[in-house]
């Protein structure tokens, strides 16, 4: 019959019970928790006094704590290959894998032997000091910089190649022997008809042998053969040879004779300057010129009249050139009174205007000018007469009835009741086509109109050089 022995620990004592059965095999007990027996079959705490047993042989060494194996050797750094051309070796990066052996930090299984109260020898397995850091692995010092690769000193300059001394001057590249003066007779010409020109082919030099009794051909036959184009020399042919005699000279070319006058032709002849006037140079280009001498002087003119007695007309009473001028007024009474035909005792305002034919003003350089001779016997520019009464002006009419006043009676600052010349710059109208020039008078009232009126002579429009 097989049975097991049970041991109970009681609160008031320790009762040990045992039974022996020859039929039972020897028991192997594991009190260490490490899965192995102590080999004697006798249980007991290894350090407990009083059990009379020997020391627990199983505590000599913790079976799980095998000595730390030898750390694997760091793989040798690969040999530096053949040095690349200078410049390829930067800096060898650190060997990343050798920083720290992570597995050696702490042997976790060695913290405590659970079943043993305190293994004095084993107390707590401190970190394996030798394993904390593999000092030799921190940095492979030899890999920091391959000093030998910094610069291939022998390659800096191939000294022998600096200058090929033997090439400095060699027979072919420097001067290849003596320079040949000629290769044939035609290479030897001195321009003298009385020498024989020869080339010595053996040494390549020229020789010039005088020909006996040789007379050179004459240089000239007449003086014109000696013309040198210099107006400051007298050219002559003497005995077949040209002779040149210097002359007093004002100029050598036409440019030496520039007088800064646009209307002269500047020339240099036999060393003397000439300045011939150029025909029609500097003349004004006339657009309109009327002196009122011709009976049809007003042909094509447009007249505007507001009275029966007064008008613009040719007269002989006053004039500057010729025997006629243009007059505004009543030549029967030599005034510009406007009588009322219906009520003669009541005078009216006088309005009279006349326009020249249309014209096109020239463009281009120069000044476009309006000129005329005027004789005025109307109200002057004092007080209201300046802008209200007896207004007389010259106006340019452009297309679409556009009127541009270019002269007014008050522009005349000289004494009136005598001939005065006026000149007006109308260059702003250069190149324009206009309907004509208006001579326009408006009295503004019937008072003070018994004076002589207006005379115009030599009306001109022209483009002149500035």
Secondary structure, DSSP 8 states (H G I E B T S, - for coil): -------EEETTEEE------TTS-------SSSS---SS-----TT-TTS-----GGGSS-TT-----------------S--STTS-------GGGS--GGGS--GGGS--SSSS--TTTSS----GGGS--GGGS--GGGS--GGGS--GGGS--GGGS--GGGSS-TTTS--SS--S-SSGGG---S-TTEEEEEETTTTEEEEEE-TT-----S-SSGGGG--S-TTEEEEEETTEEEEEE---S-SSGGGG--S-TTEEEEEETTEEEEEE-TTTT--EEEEEE-S-STTTTTT-EEEES-SS-EEEEESSS-SSTT-EEEEEBTTTTB--EE-SSSTTSEE--EEEEE---EE---SSSEEEEEEEEEEES--SSGGGGTTSSEEEEEEEETTTEEEEEEEGGG--S-SSS-EEEEEE-GGGTT-EESEEEEEEE-SSSTT--S-EEEEEEEEEEEE--
